[in-house]
Amino acid sequence: MSEVVTKNTIEKEPLPGDLAIWFFIMAELLVFGVFFIVYVFVRSNNIELFNTYQLELHRIAGVINTLALITSSYFVAMAVHAIKNDDTKRTGYLLLLAIAMGAVFVVVKMWEYSHVFGAGIHLSTNTFYTFYISLTFFHFMHVMMGMVILGALYWFVRQGKYSAKEHFGMETGASYWHMVDLVWIVLFPLVYVIR
């Protein structure tokens, strides 16, 4: 005999974290989305220029940063899981690992910028570099903000403010960090790889 599922038996899973962070995330994704659409449009009218200067980018640095952010998001997801199981020690450890992976991203991106700016390249060098510097720096600032948020989460965990019963703030911060990761997963192939 098969079970019939009705509307009343289906429990809706609420969004993790504060609703306000989701409005903020949607607004940020909209801004990045517009940036990406404009990039694609301008690139389609300057394919040779974009293809030429795209080859000057350090793709290995981009791959390292992609792996760093994906790994960091994994640690953040595991930290949320750990706090839901009241394992505050593991939660703190995982948050520190996530911050460390964020720091890898920051160091690699700063190394990239030092090479770009050291070569005399700036926002007005050409259209490709206008987009490259604008997009990656805008994202870089989101990573920095995300690391501050992760640091605050770590501090609150150490202060005993989060537990299996009270982890709302953890989910809010984690949601922001995952948005930062998602944007990079689109930005990296778009700017570094797709020709």
N, C-alpha and C positions, 0 to 999 in steps of 0.2 A: 504494500500500500504506500503510495507516494504522499509526501507531506506537501500541503499547500501553504505557500508563503503569502501572507497578506501584508498590506501596508502597515498594519499595526505591529506586526512581528519584526519588521525590519528596523533596526536601531541605527540612526544616523550618527556617524562619527563626527564630532565637532572638529573644526580647524584647530590645529595645535597652536597654543599661545594666544595672545591678545588679538582681538579683532582689529585693533588699530594698526598692528604691525602688518596685517594683511592688506590694509588700505595703502600703507606706505610701500610695501613690496610691489603691489600692483602699479602704483605710481612710478616707482623706480623702473620696473619692467617696461612700462609704457615709454619712459624717456629713453632707455636703452634700445627699445624696439624702433623708435623713430630714428635714432642715431644709426642703427643697422640698415634700415630701409634707405635712408639718405646715402649711406656708404655704398650700398649696392647700386643705387641709381647713378651716382657720380662715377663709380668704378666702371659701369657699363658704357659710359661715354669717354672713358680714359683707360681702356684695357691695357694698352701697351705700357703706359706710364706706371700703372699699378703693378703689372706683372714684373716690370724691370726692378722697381724699388722694393717690392715684396721679397725678392731674392736676397736683398741686403739684410733682412731680419735674421735674427738668431733663432732658427726653428727649434733647435735642441733646448734652448732656454725656455721657449714656449711649451715644449713637451714636459720639461721638468716642472714648470709652474702648473701645468694641467694636472700632472700626477700629484703634486703637492696639495692642490686644492681638493681634488677628489678624495685623497687620503684624509685630509683634514675634515671633510664633511662626514666621512665614515666614522672618524673618532668622535665627532659631535653627536652623530646619531647613536653611537654606542654609549656616550655619556648620558643622553636622555634615557636610554634603556636602563642604564645602571642606576640612575636616580629613582626611576620608577620601581626598582627593586630594593630601594633604600641602601644601596651600596655607595655611600658618599665618598669613601676613600678611592674607589675605582673611578667614580665620576670625576673627581678632581684630577686624577692621573690622566684620564682621557682628554679632559679639557686642556691640560698642559701640552699633551701631544698635538692636539688640534692647533693650539697657538704656535707651537714649534713649526708645524707645517705651514702655517700662515707666514711665519717669519722666513721660511725658505722662499716662499713666493716673493716676499718683499725684497730680500737680498738679491735674488736672481733678477727681479725687475729693475732694481737700482743699478745692478751691473749692466743690464741692457741699456738703460738710460745713459749711463756714463759713456758707453761706446757711441751711442747715437749723438749725444750732445758734444762729446769729445771730437767727433768728426765734423763739427760745425753745423750739424743738422738742427733745425728748429721748426716751429709751427709754420712758418712762411716759406720753407725750403721748396715744397711742392704740395700738390693736393693730397698725394698719398700720405706724406708725413704729417700733414694737418690732421688727417683722420687717425693715423696710427697713434700719434702723441695724445690727441684729445680723447680717443676711446680708451686707450690703455691707462692713461692717467686718471680719468674719471673712475675707471674700475679700480685702479690702485688705491684711490682714496676710500672706496667702499671696503676694500680689504682691510685698510688701516682702521676704519671705523668698526668693522667686524671683529678685529682683534681686540679692540678696546671692550667691546661687548663680551667677548669670550673671557677676557680678563676679569670683567665684573662678575660674570657667572661663576668663575673659579673662586673669587673672593667670597661671594655669597654662599657657595657650597662649603667653603672653609669655615664660615661663620655659622653654619648649621641652619641656614634659611631655607634650604630646599630639602625635600624628602619625598617619599613615595606618595604622601598625601598632598604635599605642596610643591609642585614642580612647574607651575604655570610659567614663571619667568624663564626657566630653562628652555621650555618649548618655544617661547617667544624669541629668545636669542638664537636658538638653533634654526628657526625658520628664516631669520635674516641671513645667517651664514650660508644656508643652502641656496638662497637667492643669489648671493655673491658667486658661489660656485657655478650655478646654472648659467649666469651671464657669461662667465669665462668660457664655459663649454661651447657657447655659441660664438663668442668673440675670437677665440683662438683659431678655429678653422677658417672663419670668415676673413680675418686679417692676415694670418700667417700662411695658410695652406691653399685655400681654394683659388684656382687660377682660371 
